[in-house]
Amino acid sequence: MNGIRVVLADDQPLVRAGLRMILETETDIEIVGEAATGAEAVGICQQQQPDVVLMDVRMPEMDGIEATRLVTAAANPPRVLVLTTFDLDEIVYDALRAGASGFLLKDAPEERLTTAIRVVADGGSLFAPSVTRRLIEEFASRGHSGQVHVDGLTEREVEVLRLVARGLSNAEIGSELFISENTVKTHVARVLMKLGLRDRVQAVVRAYESGLVRPGD
């Protein structure tokens, strides 16, 4: 198995150094570049073709949101984990819409960092309950536009999407709907394909934007 190629993008050298120290001890993770600005991150990703980018939100020249948008628009794009402070940046919601696959708190334990990288590299998403709560607050303050639809989904797929948006795992969704976990995986895959979404994080965003799920549900 080839190692997971990672780019570190953060304007603070100490943060990058700390991340590097942690990740260099992992035999299956390889750091292939560092960036202090969003523009540098985009350039390094074009050169190195990493699997995962740890992307800070607030950087000079180009912020992490615009960098995420450009990086994920490329052919065979890397997965992006947004680096955020404990008090979640208000604009992280925009990073999700730009194509990020999840969040990582800067003060997260080492094992959570390495696990998060492996999860998103494998095609998964990181959507912690604390982040979900803050995102719901953001949706509540913005309201949904009513212009985003989930047409084309079957009734069961709509049910599955609603439960995904509530933060339930595949196993929990299966228990709720009395179907197998494998069947849930199939429904989730079809939802993502029909709506043109990359992962569960974007599915949650779509569910709230469409009004399918509302804060307080």
RAWO-V622932 format. One record per backbone hydrogen bond with DSSP energy under -0.5 kcal/mol. CO is the residue of the C=O (numbers start at 1). NH is the residue of the N-H. E is the energy in kcal/mol with one decimal. If there is no record, write none. Layout:
BEGIN
[[CO NH E] [CO NH E]]
END
This chain:
BEGIN
[[3 5 -0.6] [4 6 -0.5] [4 30 -3.1] [5 51 -2.5] [5 52 -2.2] [6 32 -2.8] [6 33 -0.8] [7 9 -0.5] [7 54 -2.7] [8 10 -0.5] [8 35 -2.8] [9 56 -2.5] [11 13 -0.7] [12 16 -2.0] [13 17 -2.5] [14 18 -2.3] [15 19 -2.4] [16 20 -2.6] [17 21 -2.3] [18 22 -1.8] [19 23 -2.7] [20 24 -2.5] [22 25 -1.0] [23 26 -1.7] [25 27 -0.5] [26 29 -1.1] [28 4 -3.5] [30 6 -3.0] [30 32 -0.6] [33 8 -2.4] [35 10 -2.4] [37 41 -2.0] [38 42 -2.2] [39 43 -2.1] [40 44 -2.7] [41 45 -2.3] [42 46 -1.9] [43 47 -1.7] [44 48 -3.3] [45 49 -1.9] [51 79 -2.9] [52 7 -2.0] [53 55 -0.9] [53 81 -3.0] [54 9 -2.7] [54 56 -0.6] [55 83 -3.4] [57 59 -0.9] [57 64 -3.2] [57 65 -0.5] [60 38 -1.0] [60 62 -3.0] [62 38 -1.5] [63 67 -2.1] [64 68 -2.2] [65 69 -2.3] [66 70 -2.2] [67 71 -2.8] [68 72 -2.6] [69 73 -0.7] [71 74 -1.0] [74 77 -0.7] [79 53 -2.6] [79 81 -0.5] [80 82 -0.6] [80 101 -2.8] [80 102 -0.6] [81 55 -3.0] [82 84 -0.5] [82 104 -2.6] [83 57 -1.0] [84 106 -2.6] [86 88 -1.3] [89 92 -1.7] [90 93 -0.6] [91 94 -0.6] [91 95 -1.0] [92 96 -1.8] [93 97 -1.7] [94 98 -1.4] [95 99 -0.5] [95 100 -2.2] [96 99 -1.4] [101 126 -1.6] [102 82 -2.5] [104 84 -2.1] [105 108 -1.9] [109 112 -0.6] [109 113 -1.9] [110 114 -2.3] [111 115 -2.1] [112 116 -2.6] [113 117 -2.0] [114 118 -2.0] [115 119 -2.6] [116 120 -2.3] [117 121 -2.1] [118 122 -1.4] [119 124 -2.6] [120 123 -1.6] [125 127 -0.6] [126 103 -1.1] [128 132 -2.5] [129 133 -2.3] [130 134 -1.7] [131 135 -2.6] [132 136 -2.4] [133 137 -1.7] [134 138 -1.9] [135 139 -2.8] [136 140 -2.5] [137 141 -1.9] [138 142 -1.9] [139 143 -3.5] [147 149 -0.5] [150 153 -1.2] [154 158 -2.2] [155 159 -1.9] [156 160 -2.4] [157 161 -2.6] [158 162 -2.4] [159 163 -1.9] [160 164 -2.5] [161 165 -2.4] [162 166 -0.9] [163 168 -2.0] [164 167 -1.8] [169 173 -2.6] [170 174 -2.5] [171 175 -2.0] [172 176 -2.2] [173 177 -2.3] [174 178 -1.0] [174 179 -2.1] [180 184 -1.9] [181 185 -2.4] [182 186 -2.0] [183 187 -2.3] [184 188 -2.9] [185 189 -2.4] [186 190 -2.1] [187 191 -2.4] [188 192 -2.5] [189 193 -2.3] [190 194 -2.9] [191 195 -2.1] [192 196 -0.7] [192 197 -2.7] [193 196 -0.7] [199 203 -1.6] [200 204 -2.3] [201 205 -2.0] [202 206 -2.5] [203 207 -2.4] [204 208 -2.0] [205 209 -2.8] [206 210 -2.4] [207 212 -1.0] [207 213 -1.7] [208 211 -0.7] [209 146 -1.0] [214 217 -2.5]]
END
